[in-house]
Amino acid sequence: MSDPYFSSVVLLVANDNAADGTTTFVDQSNSAHTMVAAGLMKYSTAQAPTGMTSSGLATNTGDSVASVASTDFSFAGDFTWECFAYHTSHATNQTLINIGVSDQFVWYIDTAAKVNYFDGSNNVLGANTMPDSTWTHLALVRSGTTLTSYIGGTAGNAPITVASTIGGNLALTLFYDLGSAEWTGNMASIRITKGVARYTADFTPPSLPLPITGAVFVPQIMNLRRQMAA
């Protein structure tokens, strides 16, 4: 299985089925960002979405996985942020992805289990709710100036218009927004695709694990066959 947009993937974390208790998180994208786990952040085999044997688990305040600042996390146009998520409580805001300083650009679940995006003007996206204790594919997609949230492959909001740019050399944090909105539960196959709106209508969530190679085109296949026949 290959990904035709893999060259545009700038982050792919918790997609490698690491062993239970592993505290090293690897970015499988071509960017290969160094990820630093904090707190009690680890892999767990107790919960995993279909196709996976483990996932990242956050249970305590300060549990997070972070990357140093990079222009990979600067978005002037289309993008797709997505993950498979399993949370056990939404009593507090639950952060999926935070880019920049605390509460600068945040994709999170609020206390009503709605999927929101905050960029300084608190754009509430979620009309549908994310269920507790159920593995769910979530996606935040910007296409042009239209931002849409998908829950389980279904648009969870009427698309909103955004003009703001996520600009600069910015750090990225998963599971925690560096403030007080920490994730409680698991996430797997967290993927950021820059410059591509992967989903512009309702869709079937991808199979796991997500591919870590690009598409192989026909000329490449023909060359391989020639080499094997030589």
FIFIVEX-237852 format. One record per residue: x, y negated, z of N, C-alpha, C in turn; residue in three letters. Coordinates in steps of 0.001 Angstrom, whole numbers, plus 524288, in hexadecimal, padded with zeros to 5 digits. Example, Ala and Ser with C-alpha at 12.3 -4.5 7.8 and 13.67 -1.06 7.14 Angstrom:
2
833868163A81E788300C8119481E788339080CE481E78ALA/83232808CA81BA8835668042481BE4832647FFE281EBESER/
This chain:
230
80350804A280000800008000080000803757FB2980000MET/8021E7F7567FCBE805357F2967FC70801A67EDD67FCF2SER/804087E9607FDA88013F7E47A7FE6A802E77E0B17FA21ASP/7FF647DF257F6A3800E47DB967F26C802927D63B7F458PRO/8014C7D4FA7F937802BC7CFE57FB6A8071B7D04C7FF76TYR/809C57D4CA7FF9180D8C7D58E803C0811E17D175803B8PHE/813517CF847FF358176D7CB857FEF7815C77C67080195SER/810AF7C5C88027980EA87C11A8050D80D9E7C1EF80ADESER/80E797C6B180CBF80DB47C7D48124C8125B7C5AE8155EVAL/8114D7C24C81928815817BFF281C41815AC7C210821D1VAL/811E57C5668232A811FB7C7E98284D80EBB7CCE282813LEU/810CA7D12482A2F80DEB7D61482AA280FEC7D8D882F82LEU/80CCC7D8AA833A480E7A7DA75838D280A867DE6383AFFVAL/80C837E21583E2F8094C7E61C840B58069E7E98583CA6ALA/809877EAC083891807917EDE58344380AE07F2D283386ASN/80E9B7F3C583715812827F7E083641811D77FCB0839B2ASP/80D7C7FD1183C9080C74801B383FCC810F4802E68438BASN/812DD7FEE0846268171F7FF9D849E28154E8030584E73ALA/819108056A85115817E5809008555B815828062D85A0DALA/8129F8091985D2181020806FC861CE8142F8047E86567ASP/8130E7FFC7867358168A7FD1486ACA81ACC7F9E886835GLY/81B467FA2E8630681F457F7308603F81E617F1588610CTHR/822897EE7E8621A8221E7E8D8862FA824B17E5AB85E9ETHR/826C27E85385AB18290F7E5B585630825167E58B851C4THR/823D47E0D484FFD820107E01B84BC5822FB7DE72846D6PHE/821E17E11D84290824A77E03D83DA6821157DDA5839ADVAL/8231C7D9B68370F8205D7D740832BA821CB7DA3782DC4ASP/81E037DCE382B6F81EEF7E014826CB81E907DD03821AEGLN/81D927D7EF8220181D767D4D181D38822FF7D3FC81B3ESER/8237F7D1FF81681828AF7D0DC8146C82B6F7CC9481781ASN/828777C96981A4D82AD67C54A81D8182DC27C7848222BSER/82C047CC048241082E977CEC28286982FC57CB1A82CF7ALA/82BD67C83A82EAE82C937C4B28331E82DF77C7D183804HIS/8317A7C5C783B21832B77C8278402982E447C6ED843E5THR/82BD57CAF4845FA827637CA538497C829297CB7284F09MET/827957C814852A8829207C89B858218244C7C99385B74VAL/8243D7CDFD85E1E81FE57CF4E86191820D67CCFC866F7ALA/81CB47CB068696681D127C8BD86EA08191E7CB538723BALA/81A087CAB4877508168D7CD0187B28816B07D2EA87AEFGLY/8121E7D55687B2F811B97DB0787B0E810047DCF3875A9LEU/810EF7D9C6871B880F557DB1B86C63811E07E03586A9DMET/80EC27E3BA8685D810D77E8CD866B980D237EB5C862CDLYS/80F007EF948607380BAB7F2EA85D42808E47F6DB860CDTYR/804217F82F85F36801277FC1F862177FEA47FFEA85E45SER/7FEB4804E485FA67FC15808D685C797F69E80A0885E8ETHR/7F5178075D862B87EFEC80850864F77EB8E8063A86173ALA/7ECD28021685E657E9147FFEA85AC07EBC97FEDA8558EGLN/7E95F8007C851527EB717FF6584C217E6FE7FFC584832ALA/7E6F47FC53844487E2E67FCAB840417E3CB8016083CBCPRO/7DFE4802DC839CE7E05080750836427E4EF8069A8328ETHR/7E82F80AA68323C7ECCF80A7682EEA7F1C780936831DEGLY/7F14280765836B47F5BC805F8839E87F6058097783EB5MET/7FAB2809DC841077FB5380CEB845CC7FC8B8097A84A88THR/7FD958046F849A87FEA3800E284E027FD317FB5A84C72SER/7FD347F7DF850537FBF97F25F84F687FEA37EF218539ASER/7FEE67EA0B852C28010C7E68F856B57FD1D7E5A585B08GLY/7FEDE7E5CE85FE27FB667E544864637FD207E0C4867D3LEU/7F9747DD36868F37FA607D8EC86C9B7F68D7D9768711EALA/7F88D7D967875E17F5377DA3387A767F5C27D5F687E8FTHR/7F9F97D2E687E547FB0C7CF268827D7FC187C9BB88058ASN/7FB8C7C5D2883B77FCCD7C07B882438026D7C0248805ETHR/8032A7BDBF87BD58086A7BD17879BA80A1C7C14E875FFGLY/807097C57D8756D8085D7C98C8719A807E47C73886C1FASP/80BFB7C7A48690B80BE27C563863CD810327C7B88607CSER/80FCA7C6D485B64813F27C80E857AF814B97C3258546DVAL/819817C11C8544081A647BC0E851C581EF17BC2884DFEALA/81EB57B8AE84A2B822E97B7E18466E824FB7B25C84718SER/829F87B199845E782C287AC4F8460F829D27A92C8418DVAL/82A9D7A412841AE828617A09A83DC582A3E7A20183846ALA/826AB7A1898348F827E07A2B982F1E8241D79FC382B99SER/825F479E45826FF8227A79BD98232B81EC679FD6820C2THR/81FA77A4EC821D981BE47A8E58202A816857A7D982277ASP/816607A53B826E9811737A44B829A480F7579EC9828B8PHE/810F879C8C8244C80EFD7978F8227880B60798AD81DE6SER/80671796E781E318028F7984981A40800067935E81806PHE/800FE7926F813107FEB578DE5810787FA1578F7080D07ALA/7F9827947080C067F55279636808907F2E979B4080A7AGLY/7F20579EE4806D97EF627A3CA808237F2827A70280C13ASP/7EFAF7A9E880F537F23B7ADB2812BE7EE497B1BB81486PHE/7F0407B6168166D7ECFF7BA1A818D97EFA67BBDA81DDETHR/7ECF17BB2C822377EEB27BD4B827357EB087C1CD82872TRP/7ED277C647829E67E9B07CAAB82B0C7EC277CE6B82EF4GLU/7E8D47D17F8316C7EAA67D56A835237E6327D91C8365BCYS/7E77D7DD63838E17E3987E0CD83B437E3EE7DFD884121PHE/7DF8B7DED1843947DF8C7DD2F8490C7DBB57E05984C4DALA/7DD337E112851357DA027E3F2855007DAA87E11585A25TYR/7D68C7DE4D85BD87D7237DB90860CE7D3217DD79864BEHIS/7D4D17DD878698E7D1A67DFCD86DB67CE7B7DBC3870AETHR/7CF897D6CC86FB27CCA67D2B0872607CD297CD9D86F5DSER/7C8F87CA7286F5B7C9567C53086D357C7977C13187152HIS/7C8D17C267876317C7767BED487A747CA607B9A8879F2ALA/7CEFC7B9EA8777B7D1EE7B52C876487D3117B52087073THR/7D4CE7B0B186E677D65D7B081868E97DAC97B461867FAASN/7DAA07B7048637B7DE557BB20862447E13C7B9B585D3DGLN/7E64B7B8B785D9C7E94E7B6EC8591C7EB4D7BB6E855C7THR/7EA4D7BB1B850BB7EC7A7BEBC84CF27F1C77BCB784B18LEU/7F1C47B818848B47F6857B5B2846997F6B17B00184834ILE/7FB357AE4E84A1F7FC2A7A8D184B42800F37A71C8481FASN/8006D7A2EE84533804D07A0CB8423D805F079B468442EILE/80AE379A3A8454780C6A7952B8475D80C617953584D46GLY/80BC87909E84F9380B9E79032855418063E791E785722VAL/805887920C85C3E80099793CF85E7A7FBF0790EA85C23SER/7F81D793F385A4F7F338791D2858347F3FE78E668536BASP/7F83078F39850677F8F878C1E84BAA7F5C778E588472AGLN/7F6C07933A845D07F39679607841F67F29579B6684440PHE/7EDBC79C7C845A57EC887A1468488C7E7E37A4218461EVAL/7E88F7A92F845597E4527ACB0843C57E2F87AFE084896TRP/7DE1C7AF8184A5E7DCDC7B1D584F6B7D7267B38284FC3TYR/7D6067B6BC853AA7D0B87B855854F87CF0B7B539859C6ILE/7CA787B2B48598B7C8D67AF9385E047C5AE7B2D8861E4ASP/7C3B87B057865EE7C1077B32D86A1F7BBA87B5398687DTHR/7B9DE7B3B1863EA7B50B7B5E7861BC7B6487BA1B85DB2ALA/7BB517BBA285D5F7BD3F7BF92859B07BCDC7BDC585407ALA/7BCB17B899853317BCCC7B66B84DE67C2787B5C584C2DLYS/7C3697B67A847207C8B07B5E8844FF7C9617B04784338VAL/7CD207AD868459B7CDE67A7F5844A97D34A7A6B984284ASN/7D3B67A22E8402C7D8BE7A01683E7B7D91179A7C84077TYR/7DD5B79930843087DE19793F78453D7E2C57916184297PHE/7E1E078CC1840657E62A789F483DE77E6657844A83FA6ASP/7E44A78353844517E41E77E098465E7DE9D77BCE8464BGLY/7DB2977E4F843457D5C477C7C8431B7D1E5780BE844AASER/7D3F67850B8468D7D0DD7895E8489D7CCA878B31844D3ASN/7CE5578D2E840657CAB978F4083C847C8A87948983E4DASN/7C3CF794B983FF87C17F799A4841B77BF7579C8C83CF0VAL/7C1977A12483BF37C02F7A415837467BC127A83783848LEU/7BC2E7AA8C83CE07B93F7AF5B83DA47B36C7AEA683E44GLY/7B06C7B12083ADD7AAD17B1B883BB37A9D77B72D83DD0ALA/7ACE27BAEC83BCD7AC9A7C04883DBD7B07F7C1018422EASN/7AFB07C5008454A7B31A7C5F5849BF7B66F7CACA848D2THR/7BAF97CAD084B5F7BE577CF6184B4D7BCCA7D2ED84FDCMET/7BBBC7D7E684EDD7BA237DB5B8531E7BEA17DC9E856CAPRO/7BD6E7DD6C85BC37C1557DF2D85F897C26D7E4FF85EC1ASP/7C7437E686860227C8C97EC0C8604C7C7A57EEF785B3DSER/7C8657EC53856D97C7A57EEA9851AE7CBD77EC8284E0ATHR/7CE807EFE384B397D25F7EE0B8476F7CF9B7EB40842FDTRP/7D13B7E672842017CEB47E31C83E207D2CB7E05B83AD1THR/7D20A7E063835B87D5817DD66832417D3AD7D7B78322EHIS/7D7547D438833217D6367CE9F833027D9A27CC0C82EE2LEU/7D77E7C84382C1B7DA887C5688283A7D8EA7BFB18283AALA/7DCC57BC54827C87DBF07B6BB8272C7DE617B546821F2LEU/7DB297B35281E597DCEF7B278818FF7DBF97ACD981756VAL/7E0237AA66815787DF877A544813147E0387A5D580D30ARG/7DC4F7A40180A4B7DC787A3F28049C7DB5279E64802DESER/7DF4C79BB7800CF7DEAE7962D7FFAE7DE0A7932B804B5GLY/7D9AE7908D8055A7D89A78DC680A407D42F7906580D48THR/7D3067954B80BDE7CED87982C80E747D11D79C3B8122BTHR/7CF4A79C38816F47D12379FDD81AF07CCA47A37781C78LEU/7CDA87A89281C4B7C9A57AC6981D8C7CBCB7B0698215FTHR/7C89F7B1D6825287C9F67B5EA828E77C6E97BAD582785SER/7C9AB7BF50827657C7217C453826467C7A47C7E482B00TYR/7C35D7CA6E82C567C33B7CE27830A17C17F7D36882E68ILE/7C50B7D73582E737C3C67DC4682C2D7C2B27DBFB8265EGLY/7C51B7D832823AE7C4687D7A681E1A7BFBC7D46381C79GLY/7BCD57D25D8203E7B8317CF3481F2C7B9207C99B820EBTHR/7B7D17C5E781D9F7B87F7C06681F067B5767BF4082401ALA/7B8307BD2A827D97B5C17BC2C82CE77B40A7B69282DA0GLY/7B44A7B379829707B2D17ADFA829D37B1957ABD98246DASN/7AECF7A787824607AE767A49581F847B3C67A1FB81EDFALA/7B6657A2AC81A717BBA47A07F819CB7BBC979AAB81B0APRO/7BFFE798FA81D707C0997937681EAA7C4E47912B81B3EILE/7C4B178C1981A857C89B789648175F7CCCA7873A81AF1THR/7D1AF78866819B27D6177867181CC47D9F7783D581912VAL/7DC2E77FA281ADE7E01677CE8817BC7E56477CDE81A6BALA/7E57D77EA681F4C7EA4C77E5D8225D7EE5C7823A82060SER/7F33F780D1821157F79D7841781F907FA89785CE8246DTHR/7FBF478AC3824A77FF6378CA9828C9804E878BDA826C3ILE/80768787BA8286A80C5D7864182610810DF78653829E6GLY/8158A78725827BB81A37786C582AE681CD278BF682BDDGLY/820AE78BBB82F3D823AF79054830D982159792128360EASN/81DE0795E0835EF81AA77970B83A7781B7B79C9A83C74LEU/81B2F79D2D8419381B7C7A254843FD816247A4F1843D0ALA/816317AA1A8444D811587AD1E84449811347B09384916LEU/80C987B0DE84B8280BD87B4428500D806F27B78584F3FTHR/807567BC8A8504E802F17C01C84FFF801257C18485585LEU/7FC1B7C23A8562B7F9B07C3DF85B1F7F93D7BF7185F24PHE/7FB817BAE985E407FBCA7B6E88625B7FC9D7B19985FD6TYR/7FA1D7AD75861EC7FAA77A85585F777FE587A4B38626EASP/801A87A6F5865CD805707A3FB868EC802C97A07686CE1LEU/7FDB77A0FE86D5B7FAC479DF28712A7F83D7A1998750DGLY/7F3397A2B5874517F0987A617878167ED047AA1887578SER/7ECF47AA458704E7E94F7ADB786D957EC0A7B2A686BBCALA/7ECCC7B64586F597EFA37BB0586DF67EBEE7BF6086C4AGLU/7EDBD7C287868997EAB47C6F4866B57EAB47CB3D86AD2TRP/7E63E7CDC386B797E5CE7D24186EF77E3FB7D6E086BB8THR/7E7A47DA3986A5C7E6537DEAF8671B7EA937DFCD86326GLY/7E9077E1CB85EA97ECC47E3B585AC77EC217E0EE85589ASN/7F0687E0CA8529C7F04A7DF2284D287F4077E29884A12MET/7F2BD7E35E845207F6127E670841A67F6037E40483C3DALA/7FA337E50B8394F7FA8D7E36D833CA7F9297DDAF83319SER/7FC177DA68835CE7FB567D4C48357A7FE587D2D2830ADILE/7FB837D0CC82CD97FDF37CF57827E07FC9F7C9B282670ARG/800997C6C4824E47FFDB7C176822E4801D17C15081D47ILE/7FE5C7BFBF819C77FFB57BF36814437FF697B971812DATHR/803AA7B759810FC804107B1BF80FD8803467B0C480A0ALYS/7FFCE7AD17808CC7FEE47ABAB803607FAE17AF07800A2GLY/7F8727B2A48037B7F4A47B641801227EFBF7B68A80481VAL/7EB427B5B7802217E63E7B6AA804B07E48D7BC2B80328ALA/7E5D07C004806627E4C97C581805037DEF67C6AB80478ARG/7DBC07C421807A37D6307C556807C27D30F7C056806DFTYR/7CFBF7C05F802E27CC737BBD6801CD7C6AA7BD5C801ACTHR/7C5907C234803047C03C7C42C8038F7C0807C8C98074DALA/7BBF77CABF808FC7BBF07CF3480C8E7BEF57D3C680A31ASP/7C1997D6D480D817C5257DADB80B9E7C5607DF6380F6EPHE/7C79E7E3B980DA27C8AD7E82D8110A7CE117E76C8136DTHR/7CE8E7E766818977D3B27E6A481B0F7D7AE7EA8F81909PRO/7DCA47E8F5818C77E0B47EC62816A07E1BB7F12081A0DPRO/7E3BA7F548817967E5547F9F481A6F7EA927F8FD81D10SER/7EB867FBD98213D7F05C7FB398243C7F3B48001F823E7LEU/7F8E87FF83824AB7FBA77FA91825647FBCC7F76382060PRO/7FC697F23D820EC7FCB87EEDF81C5B801C27F0048195CLEU/801A37EF928142D8064D7F0CE8111080AC77ED068120BPRO/80F7F7EF09811718142C7EBD481244817737EB9780D4FILE/814E07EC73808E18176E7EBE3803C9813C27E91D80017THR/8160B7E6B47FC0B812EA7E4207F818811267E7F17F3F2GLY/80E127E5FA7F04F80C117E93D7EC11810807EAEF7E87BALA/8103B7EFCB7E6A2813F87F1C97E2CE811747F14C7DD73VAL/813CA7EE407DA068117F7ED3D7D4ED8130E7F17C7D108PHE/810187F1E77CCDE810DB7F6067C8FC8166C7F63A7C6E3VAL/818F07F1CE7C56B81E547F2297C383822077F4B97C76DPRO/821317F3BA7CC748247D7F6237D0718239E7FC067D09EGLN/81EC57FDA07D01681D8F803367D01C82014805E17CB69ILE/81FBE803647C6D182205805A27C217827F3806237C298MET/82A66802227C4DB8301B802607C59D8318D806D17C93BASN/82E63807957CD6582F7880BCE7D10F82EFF811177CE5ALEU/82B0E811B47CAFE82A57816A57C83E82EF5817A97C49BARG/830E1813977C20683559814417BE8883A2E816047C189ARG/83ADF813977C63983F6D814FB7C96383F2281AA77CB33GLN/83A6881C677CC82839B9821C37CE5C83A85825AA7C9EDMET/83926824037C51F839AE827857C0AA83F40827C17BE8BALA/8425E823D47BFF0847CA823947BDE184B22827EE7C029ALA/
